[in-house]
Amino acid sequence: MPPIFFAVGRKKTTVTLMLRKTTMYARGLLIACAAMLLAACGARGPAGLDIDRSIVAKSQNSRVEFLVVHYTSLNNEASLKVLSQNNVSTHYLITNDPAPRVYQLVDESRRAWHAGESEWFGRSDMNAGSIGVEIANHGRDGDTWEPYSPAQIEIAATLFLDIIKRHQIKPFNVVGHSDIAPQRKIDPGPLFPWKELALKGIGRWYNEAQAKTYEQEFLRDGLPDVPWLQQELSRAGYKTPRTGVLDKATTNVVAAFQMHYRPARYDGQPDAETLAILRALP
Protein backbone atom coordinates (compact mmCIF):
# COMPACT_ATOMS: atom_id res chain seq x y z
CA MET A 1 0.00 0.00 0.00
CA PRO A 2 1.63 3.30 -1.06
CA PRO A 3 1.98 5.97 1.62
CA ILE A 4 -0.64 8.81 1.59
CA PHE A 5 0.64 12.30 2.39
CA PHE A 6 -1.75 14.46 4.43
CA ALA A 7 0.75 17.22 5.21
CA VAL A 8 4.25 18.37 4.60
CA GLY A 9 7.49 18.41 6.57
CA ARG A 10 7.65 16.58 9.88
CA LYS A 11 3.90 15.79 9.89
CA LYS A 12 4.22 14.06 6.51
CA THR A 13 7.02 11.82 7.80
CA THR A 14 5.13 10.95 11.00
CA VAL A 15 1.93 9.98 9.16
CA THR A 16 3.89 7.91 6.65
CA LEU A 17 5.55 5.90 9.47
CA MET A 18 2.23 5.38 11.19
CA LEU A 19 0.65 4.03 8.00
CA ARG A 20 3.58 1.70 7.41
CA LYS A 21 3.28 0.31 10.95
CA THR A 22 -0.45 -0.14 10.47
CA THR A 23 0.14 -2.02 7.24
CA MET A 24 2.70 -4.33 8.90
CA TYR A 25 0.30 -5.01 11.80
CA ALA A 26 -2.50 -5.85 9.36
CA ARG A 27 -0.26 -8.27 7.48
CA GLY A 28 0.78 -9.94 10.75
CA LEU A 29 -2.85 -10.28 11.77
CA LEU A 30 -3.73 -11.91 8.45
CA ILE A 31 -0.84 -14.38 8.81
CA ALA A 32 -1.94 -15.25 12.36
CA CYS A 33 -5.52 -15.80 11.24
CA ALA A 34 -4.35 -18.01 8.39
CA ALA A 35 -2.27 -20.10 10.84
CA MET A 36 -5.26 -20.51 13.11
CA LEU A 37 -7.40 -21.65 10.20
CA LEU A 38 -4.76 -24.18 9.15
CA ALA A 39 -4.52 -25.49 12.72
CA ALA A 40 -8.28 -25.84 12.87
CA CYS A 41 -8.26 -27.77 9.61
CA GLY A 42 -5.50 -30.03 10.96
CA ALA A 43 -7.64 -30.85 13.99
CA ARG A 44 -10.63 -31.89 11.92
CA GLY A 45 -11.65 -35.50 11.90
CA PRO A 46 -12.00 -37.98 9.03
CA ALA A 47 -13.76 -36.76 5.88
CA GLY A 48 -13.87 -33.23 7.27
CA LEU A 49 -15.85 -34.27 10.35
CA ASP A 50 -15.71 -31.63 13.08
CA ILE A 51 -14.43 -33.15 16.35
CA ASP A 52 -14.45 -30.98 19.45
CA ARG A 53 -11.40 -31.87 21.57
CA SER A 54 -11.75 -29.04 24.06
CA ILE A 55 -12.98 -31.33 26.89
CA VAL A 56 -10.73 -34.10 28.22
CA ALA A 57 -12.17 -36.90 30.37
CA LYS A 58 -10.71 -37.31 33.85
CA SER A 59 -11.21 -41.09 33.98
CA GLN A 60 -8.51 -42.49 31.71
CA ASN A 61 -5.06 -44.01 31.74
CA SER A 62 -2.43 -45.35 29.38
CA ARG A 63 -3.09 -48.43 27.27
CA VAL A 64 0.41 -49.59 28.24
CA GLU A 65 0.46 -51.92 31.27
CA PHE A 66 3.68 -53.91 30.83
CA LEU A 67 7.38 -53.38 30.18
CA VAL A 68 9.04 -56.43 28.63
CA VAL A 69 12.83 -56.83 28.50
CA HIS A 70 14.64 -58.93 25.88
CA TYR A 71 18.11 -59.61 24.59
CA THR A 72 18.67 -59.81 20.84
CA SER A 73 21.15 -62.74 20.55
CA LEU A 74 22.75 -60.63 17.77
CA ASN A 75 25.28 -57.87 17.29
CA ASN A 76 24.24 -54.25 16.78
CA GLU A 77 24.07 -54.29 12.98
CA ALA A 78 22.16 -57.56 12.79
CA SER A 79 19.82 -56.50 15.61
CA LEU A 80 18.88 -53.29 13.81
CA LYS A 81 18.31 -55.11 10.54
CA VAL A 82 16.16 -57.87 12.02
CA LEU A 83 14.12 -55.56 14.26
CA SER A 84 13.44 -53.03 11.52
CA GLN A 85 13.07 -55.19 8.41
CA ASN A 86 11.86 -58.64 9.51
CA ASN A 87 8.57 -59.90 10.90
CA VAL A 88 9.55 -58.88 14.42
CA SER A 89 10.05 -55.48 16.05
CA THR A 90 10.53 -53.64 19.31
CA HIS A 91 9.87 -50.17 20.61
CA TYR A 92 13.47 -49.60 21.74
CA LEU A 93 16.86 -51.14 21.07
CA ILE A 94 19.88 -50.49 23.30
CA THR A 95 23.14 -51.27 21.50
CA ASN A 96 26.27 -52.72 23.07
CA ASP A 97 28.62 -50.01 21.84
CA PRO A 98 31.12 -48.63 24.40
CA ALA A 99 28.74 -45.67 24.57
CA PRO A 100 25.44 -47.48 23.91
CA ARG A 101 22.89 -45.88 21.63
CA VAL A 102 19.13 -46.09 22.06
CA TYR A 103 17.04 -46.54 18.91
CA GLN A 104 13.28 -46.09 18.96
CA LEU A 105 12.01 -48.33 16.17
CA VAL A 106 8.27 -48.24 16.94
CA ASP A 107 6.25 -45.37 18.38
CA GLU A 108 4.90 -46.14 21.85
CA SER A 109 1.36 -45.54 20.62
CA ARG A 110 1.69 -48.48 18.22
CA ARG A 111 2.00 -52.22 18.75
CA ALA A 112 5.49 -53.69 18.35
CA TRP A 113 5.82 -57.38 17.53
CA HIS A 114 8.11 -58.47 20.34
CA ALA A 115 6.23 -60.69 22.82
CA GLY A 116 4.85 -63.45 20.61
CA GLU A 117 2.85 -66.22 22.25
CA SER A 118 2.95 -65.21 25.89
CA GLU A 119 0.87 -64.54 28.99
CA TRP A 120 1.11 -62.62 32.25
CA PHE A 121 -1.55 -62.54 34.98
CA GLY A 122 -3.96 -64.12 32.50
CA ARG A 123 -3.36 -61.46 29.83
CA SER A 124 -2.43 -63.20 26.58
CA ASP A 125 -2.27 -60.37 24.02
CA MET A 126 0.92 -58.93 25.46
CA ASN A 127 1.90 -56.97 22.35
CA ALA A 128 -1.26 -54.88 22.66
CA GLY A 129 -0.46 -53.47 26.09
CA SER A 130 3.30 -53.52 26.44
CA ILE A 131 6.47 -51.61 25.63
CA GLY A 132 9.26 -53.88 24.39
CA VAL A 133 12.94 -53.09 24.98
CA GLU A 134 15.63 -55.17 23.30
CA ILE A 135 19.23 -55.05 24.54
CA ALA A 136 21.99 -56.08 22.16
CA ASN A 137 23.51 -59.12 23.85
CA HIS A 138 24.46 -62.55 22.52
CA GLY A 139 22.85 -64.35 25.43
CA ARG A 140 23.91 -67.94 26.03
CA ASP A 141 26.71 -69.84 24.35
CA GLY A 142 26.63 -73.32 25.88
CA ASP A 143 26.99 -72.76 29.62
CA THR A 144 28.36 -69.24 29.19
CA TRP A 145 26.30 -66.05 29.18
CA GLU A 146 27.42 -62.70 27.82
CA PRO A 147 27.34 -60.07 30.56
CA TYR A 148 25.57 -56.75 30.09
CA SER A 149 27.86 -53.75 30.26
CA PRO A 150 27.43 -51.24 33.11
CA ALA A 151 26.76 -48.57 30.48
CA GLN A 152 23.92 -50.64 29.00
CA ILE A 153 22.33 -51.13 32.40
CA GLU A 154 22.67 -47.46 33.29
CA ILE A 155 20.98 -46.42 30.05
CA ALA A 156 18.33 -49.14 30.44
CA ALA A 157 17.53 -47.91 33.95
CA THR A 158 17.07 -44.34 32.72
CA LEU A 159 14.83 -45.48 29.87
CA PHE A 160 12.81 -47.86 32.06
CA LEU A 161 12.16 -45.25 34.73
CA ASP A 162 10.88 -42.83 32.13
CA ILE A 163 8.56 -45.42 30.56
CA ILE A 164 7.30 -46.60 33.95
CA LYS A 165 6.57 -43.05 35.12
CA ARG A 166 4.77 -41.95 31.96
CA HIS A 167 2.60 -45.07 31.73
CA GLN A 168 2.26 -45.74 35.47
CA ILE A 169 3.43 -49.35 35.04
CA LYS A 170 3.15 -51.39 38.23
CA PRO A 171 6.33 -53.07 39.57
CA PHE A 172 5.02 -56.61 39.02
CA ASN A 173 4.40 -55.81 35.36
CA VAL A 174 8.08 -55.13 34.62
CA VAL A 175 9.11 -58.52 33.28
CA GLY A 176 11.50 -60.46 31.10
CA HIS A 177 10.55 -62.35 27.97
CA SER A 178 11.21 -65.58 29.88
CA ASP A 179 8.66 -64.56 32.53
CA ILE A 180 5.83 -64.20 30.02
CA ALA A 181 6.88 -67.10 27.78
CA PRO A 182 8.68 -69.62 30.05
CA GLN A 183 8.06 -72.58 27.75
CA ARG A 184 10.04 -71.11 24.86
CA LYS A 185 12.16 -68.10 25.94
CA ILE A 186 15.13 -67.56 28.27
CA ASP A 187 15.92 -63.89 27.71
CA PRO A 188 17.09 -61.58 29.21
CA GLY A 189 18.91 -64.40 31.04
CA PRO A 190 20.38 -64.87 34.53
CA LEU A 191 22.93 -62.05 34.22
CA PHE A 192 20.31 -59.38 33.84
CA PRO A 193 20.46 -57.43 37.14
CA TRP A 194 16.84 -57.49 38.29
CA LYS A 195 17.73 -56.87 41.94
CA GLU A 196 19.94 -53.88 41.08
CA LEU A 197 17.14 -52.37 39.03
CA ALA A 198 14.53 -53.10 41.71
CA LEU A 199 16.61 -51.07 44.17
CA LYS A 200 16.25 -48.17 41.73
CA GLY A 201 12.49 -48.53 41.68
CA ILE A 202 12.29 -50.69 38.55
CA GLY A 203 10.30 -53.89 38.89
CA ARG A 204 9.35 -56.18 41.76
CA TRP A 205 11.55 -57.85 44.35
CA TYR A 206 10.89 -60.05 47.37
CA ASN A 207 11.34 -59.45 51.08
CA GLU A 208 14.71 -61.10 51.67
CA ALA A 209 14.36 -61.30 55.47
CA GLN A 210 11.00 -63.03 55.15
CA ALA A 211 12.43 -65.41 52.57
CA LYS A 212 15.16 -66.51 54.99
CA THR A 213 12.54 -67.21 57.65
CA TYR A 214 10.34 -69.18 55.26
CA GLU A 215 13.34 -71.18 54.02
CA GLN A 216 14.15 -72.32 57.56
CA GLU A 217 10.50 -73.30 58.07
CA PHE A 218 10.52 -75.37 54.87
CA LEU A 219 13.77 -77.07 55.83
CA ARG A 220 12.33 -77.92 59.22
CA ASP A 221 8.77 -78.88 58.30
CA GLY A 222 9.12 -80.03 54.69
CA LEU A 223 8.34 -78.44 51.34
CA PRO A 224 4.84 -77.50 50.19
CA ASP A 225 3.26 -79.81 47.62
CA VAL A 226 3.14 -79.25 43.85
CA PRO A 227 -0.43 -77.86 43.77
CA TRP A 228 0.74 -75.14 46.22
CA LEU A 229 3.73 -74.42 43.99
CA GLN A 230 1.61 -74.14 40.88
CA GLN A 231 -0.92 -71.91 42.63
CA GLU A 232 1.79 -69.58 43.97
CA LEU A 233 3.49 -69.28 40.57
CA SER A 234 0.13 -68.30 39.09
CA ARG A 235 -0.34 -65.78 41.89
CA ALA A 236 3.01 -64.28 40.92
CA GLY A 237 1.79 -63.80 37.34
CA TYR A 238 3.21 -66.84 35.56
CA LYS A 239 1.15 -68.99 33.25
CA THR A 240 1.43 -72.30 35.12
CA PRO A 241 -0.16 -75.73 34.62
CA ARG A 242 -2.55 -76.91 37.32
CA THR A 243 -1.77 -80.59 36.86
CA GLY A 244 -0.76 -81.25 40.47
CA VAL A 245 2.46 -82.91 39.30
CA LEU A 246 5.95 -81.56 38.67
CA ASP A 247 5.82 -81.93 34.90
CA LYS A 248 8.17 -80.42 32.33
CA ALA A 249 5.98 -77.35 31.78
CA THR A 250 5.98 -76.61 35.52
CA THR A 251 9.76 -76.99 35.85
CA ASN A 252 10.16 -74.56 32.93
CA VAL A 253 8.11 -72.00 34.85
CA VAL A 254 10.15 -72.62 38.00
CA ALA A 255 13.38 -72.13 36.01
CA ALA A 256 12.07 -68.82 34.61
CA PHE A 257 11.17 -67.70 38.12
CA GLN A 258 14.60 -68.67 39.42
CA MET A 259 16.34 -66.89 36.56
CA HIS A 260 14.61 -63.70 37.62
CA TYR A 261 14.77 -64.00 41.43
CA ARG A 262 17.47 -66.62 42.20
CA PRO A 263 19.81 -66.50 39.18
CA ALA A 264 22.65 -68.34 40.93
CA ARG A 265 20.84 -71.62 40.18
CA TYR A 266 17.96 -72.00 37.73
CA ASP A 267 17.59 -75.75 37.36
CA GLY A 268 13.81 -75.74 37.64
CA GLN A 269 13.80 -77.71 40.88
CA PRO A 270 11.52 -76.27 43.60
CA ASP A 271 13.95 -76.34 46.52
CA ALA A 272 13.43 -74.64 49.89
CA GLU A 273 15.15 -71.39 48.86
CA THR A 274 13.10 -71.06 45.67
CA LEU A 275 9.80 -71.72 47.41
CA ALA A 276 10.69 -69.32 50.21
CA ILE A 277 11.41 -66.54 47.70
CA LEU A 278 8.13 -67.30 45.95
CA ARG A 279 6.23 -67.06 49.22
CA ALA A 280 8.00 -63.77 50.13
CA LEU A 281 7.17 -62.20 46.78
CA PRO A 282 4.54 -59.45 47.10
DACOR-V378478 format. One record per residue. OMEGA is omega in whole degrees, 0 to 359 (999 if undefined). Layout:
# DACOR-V378478
((OMEGA) (OMEGA))
This chain:
# DACOR-V378478
((182) (179) (178) (183) (177) (183) (182) (175) (185) (181) (179) (181) (181) (180) (180) (180) (179) (180) (178) (179) (179) (179) (179) (179) (180) (179) (178) (179) (178) (180) (179) (178) (179) (178) (179) (178) (179) (179) (179) (178) (181) (181) (182) (183) (181) (178) (178) (181) (177) (177) (179) (181) (184) (181) (182) (181) (178) (186) (179) (172) (182) (173) (183) (180) (189) (169) (185) (183) (180) (158) (189) (188) (185) (174) (185) (184) (180) (179) (179) (181) (183) (186) (179) (186) (182) (183) (178) (182) (177) (177) (183) (172) (175) (183) (177) (172) (175) (169) (188) (176) (176) (175) (169) (185) (179) (177) (183) (179) (183) (182) (171) (184) (187) (188) (182) (179) (188) (180) (177) (184) (177) (179) (186) (181) (187) (180) (186) (186) (185) (169) (179) (177) (176) (176) (180) (184) (184) (177) (188) (172) (187) (179) (183) (178) (176) (179) (172) (179) (176) (180) (177) (182) (178) (179) (178) (180) (179) (180) (181) (181) (179) (179) (181) (182) (184) (183) (179) (181) (182) (184) (183) (177) (170) (194) (172) (178) (180) (178) (184) (178) (188) (181) (186) (185) (178) (180) (13) (173) (186) (180) (176) (192) (182) (181) (179) (180) (179) (178) (176) (181) (182) (176) (186) (173) (184) (176) (188) (179) (177) (181) (178) (179) (180) (180) (178) (177) (181) (179) (180) (189) (182) (184) (172) (182) (184) (177) (176) (179) (182) (178) (181) (176) (176) (177) (180) (177) (186) (171) (189) (175) (174) (184) (183) (179) (181) (181) (183) (181) (180) (179) (175) (178) (178) (180) (178) (177) (179) (180) (180) (190) (178) (190) (179) (176) (184) (184) (178) (180) (183) (179) (185) (181) (180) (182) (177) (177) (180) (180) (182) (181) (181) (999))
